[in-house]
Amino acid sequence: MDLHVWLAYFVASWVIAVSPGSGAVLSMSHGLSYGVRQTTATIVGLQIGLTVILLVAGAGVGAVLLASTTAFMVVKLLGAGYLIWLGVKQWRTRVDAAPQDQGAAAERVGLSTRQRLVRGALTNATNPKGIVFMVAVLPQFIDPKRPLALQLLILLLTTVAVDTVVMHGYALLASRLRVLLRSVRARRTQNRVFGGVLVGMGAGLLMVDRAVKAG
C-alpha cells in the first residue's frame, strides 16, 4: 500500500471514528457509569465488532449482504433490535442511592467485564450501517493488483487503533462529568438520555437501505 493511500485512509478513519454513533454513545454511557479504566473492556468489545464488520466487508460478504434483500433485512433487524433492547435496558436500569463512603466502587456495581466486552462487540458487529459504509469505502483504498490480505490487515490495524483512541476520548469526556452526576436523580436522567439515544439509533437503522451499488 502506497503511503499517500494510507494517509488518506488514516484521515478518513478519524472522521469516521469521531462521527457520533452507537459505539460513541455506549463508550460515553459506560464512561459515566464505570470510569475510563473499566470502560476499556467495552471499547475492546467495540473493536472486536468493528474487526468483524471490516473483515466481512473486505472479504466480499458485505457485498453479498447488500445484494440480497433478505440477508440485509435480517442484519438490519438484528442490529436495530439489539440497539433498541440496549436502550430500553439502559432506560429501565434501577438507580439506588449509594453511601458516600463507598465512593466510586459503589458506582461500578453493574455489568461485569465480560458483559461489557460482549455488549461492545455486539453493538458494532450487528450494525448494518457499518457494513454499508465499509463496502462503500474499503474498495477506494484497495489495489486489486496487490495482495488483499496484507492491505486488509493494514486498514484493519489503522481503523482499530484510531477508533480505540477516539472511544477512550469519549469515555474520558463522559467520566469527567461523573462528579456532577452522583445524585439518584442525575444518574436516572443519565440512563434515560443514553437509553433514549440508543433507542433512537436503533429506530434509525430501520431506515438504512442498500444504497451502495456495484461499480
C-alpha positions in Angstrom: 0.0 0.0 0.0 1.4 3.4 -1.0 2.0 5.9 1.8 -0.4 8.5 0.3 -3.2 6.0 0.1 -2.6 5.0 3.8 -2.5 8.7 4.9 -5.9 9.3 3.1 -7.4 6.3 4.9 -5.9 7.4 8.2 -7.6 10.8 7.9 -10.9 9.0 6.8 -10.6 6.8 9.9 -10.5 9.8 12.2 -13.6 11.3 10.5 -15.4 8.0 10.8 -14.5 7.4 14.4 -15.3 10.9 15.6 -18.7 10.9 14.0 -21.2 10.1 16.8 -22.6 6.6 16.6 -23.8 3.8 18.7 -20.2 3.0 19.7 -19.6 6.5 20.9 -22.9 6.5 22.9 -22.0 3.2 24.5 -18.5 4.5 25.4 -19.9 7.6 27.0 -22.6 5.8 28.8 -20.1 3.3 30.3 -17.6 6.1 30.9 -20.1 7.8 33.1 -21.1 4.6 34.9 -17.8 2.9 35.3 -15.0 5.3 34.6 -12.4 5.1 31.8 -10.4 2.1 33.0 -13.5 -0.1 33.4 -14.8 1.1 30.0 -11.7 -0.3 28.3 -13.5 -3.7 28.2 -16.4 -2.1 26.4 -14.1 -0.5 23.9 -12.2 -3.7 23.3 -15.5 -5.3 22.5 -16.3 -2.5 20.1 -13.1 -3.2 18.3 -13.9 -6.9 18.0 -17.2 -6.0 16.4 -15.5 -3.4 14.2 -13.0 -6.1 13.1 -15.8 -8.4 12.2 -17.5 -5.7 10.1 -14.3 -4.8 8.3 -13.3 -8.4 7.5 -16.8 -9.2 6.4 -16.9 -6.2 4.1 -13.3 -6.8 2.9 -13.9 -10.5 2.2 -16.9 -9.6 0.0 -19.5 -11.0 2.3 -20.7 -7.4 2.9 -21.4 -7.0 -0.8 -23.4 -10.2 -0.8 -25.5 -8.9 2.1 -26.1 -5.7 0.2 -27.1 -7.6 -2.9 -29.5 -9.9 -1.0 -32.7 -8.2 0.2 -33.4 -11.0 2.7 -29.9 -11.2 4.1 -29.6 -7.4 4.5 -33.0 -7.2 6.1 -32.0 -9.9 8.7 -28.8 -8.0 9.6 -30.7 -4.7 9.8 -33.4 -6.1 12.1 -30.9 -7.7 14.3 -28.9 -4.5 14.6 -31.9 -2.3 15.2 -33.4 -4.7 17.6 -30.2 -5.0 19.6 -29.8 -1.2 19.9 -33.4 -0.8 20.9 -33.1 -3.5 23.5 -29.9 -1.9 24.9 -31.7 1.5 25.1 -34.7 0.1 26.9 -32.5 -1.8 29.3 -30.5 1.4 30.0 -33.7 3.4 30.4 -35.1 1.0 33.0 -31.8 0.5 34.9 -32.5 0.8 38.6 -30.6 3.6 40.4 -30.2 3.4 44.1 -28.6 5.9 46.5 -25.0 4.9 47.1 -23.5 5.6 50.5 -20.9 8.3 50.3 -18.2 6.2 51.9 -18.4 3.6 49.2 -17.3 6.1 46.6 -16.5 5.0 43.1 -16.7 1.3 44.0 -20.4 1.6 44.6 -20.9 3.3 41.2 -19.2 0.4 39.4 -21.6 -2.2 40.5 -23.4 -3.3 37.4 -22.2 -5.1 34.2 -19.2 -7.4 34.6 -16.1 -7.0 32.5 -17.2 -9.9 30.2 -20.7 -8.4 29.8 -19.3 -5.0 28.9 -17.0 -6.6 26.3 -19.8 -8.7 24.8 -22.1 -5.7 24.7 -19.5 -3.6 22.9 -18.8 -6.4 20.3 -22.5 -6.9 19.5 -23.1 -3.2 19.3 -20.7 -2.9 16.4 -21.0 -6.3 14.8 -24.8 -6.0 14.4 -24.7 -2.5 12.9 -25.7 -2.7 9.2 -24.5 0.9 8.8 -21.0 -0.4 9.3 -21.4 -2.9 6.6 -22.8 -0.4 4.2 -20.1 2.1 5.0 -17.2 -0.4 4.7 -18.4 -1.8 1.4 -18.6 1.7 0.1 -15.2 2.9 1.5 -12.8 0.0 1.5 -12.6 -0.5 -2.3 -11.4 3.1 -2.6 -8.2 2.2 -0.7 -7.5 -1.4 -2.0 -5.3 -2.0 -5.0 -6.6 -5.2 -6.8 -3.1 -5.8 -8.2 -1.6 -6.3 -4.7 -2.2 -9.0 -2.1 -5.6 -8.4 -0.5 -4.8 -9.9 2.9 -1.9 -7.5 3.7 -3.9 -4.5 2.6 -6.9 -5.5 4.8 -4.5 -6.1 7.7 -3.1 -2.5 7.3 -6.6 -1.0 7.0 -7.8 -3.1 10.0 -5.0 -2.1 12.3 -5.4 1.6 11.3 -9.1 1.5 11.9 -8.9 -0.2 15.3 -6.1 2.0 16.5 -7.8 5.2 15.7 -11.2 4.0 16.9 -9.7 2.9 20.2 -8.2 6.3 20.8 -11.4 8.1 19.9 -13.7 5.9 22.0 -11.4 6.3 25.0 -11.6 10.1 24.4 -15.4 9.8 24.5 -15.3 7.7 27.7 -12.8 10.2 29.3 -15.0 13.2 28.4 -18.0 11.5 29.9 -16.2 10.3 33.1 -15.3 13.9 33.9 -19.0 14.6 34.4 -19.3 11.8 37.0 -18.8 14.2 39.9 -21.8 16.1 38.7 -24.0 13.0 38.4 -23.7 11.4 41.8 -27.3 12.0 42.8 -30.0 9.4 42.1 -32.0 11.9 40.0 -28.9 12.8 37.9 -28.0 9.2 37.3 -31.6 8.3 36.4 -31.6 11.2 33.9 -28.3 10.0 32.5 -29.7 6.5 32.0 -32.8 7.9 30.3 -30.8 10.2 28.0 -28.4 7.5 26.8 -31.2 4.9 26.7 -33.3 7.2 24.5 -30.4 7.9 22.2 -29.8 4.2 21.7 -33.4 3.5 21.0 -33.4 6.4 18.5 -30.4 5.0 16.8 -32.0 1.6 16.7 -35.1 3.0 15.0 -32.8 4.9 12.6 -31.2 1.7 11.5 -34.6 0.6 10.2 -34.3 3.4 7.7 -31.0 2.2 6.3 -31.3 0.9 2.8 -28.9 -0.8 0.3 -27.8 2.5 -1.2 -24.3 1.1 -2.2 -24.3 -0.1 -5.8 -21.6 -2.1 -7.6 -19.2 -0.2 -9.8 
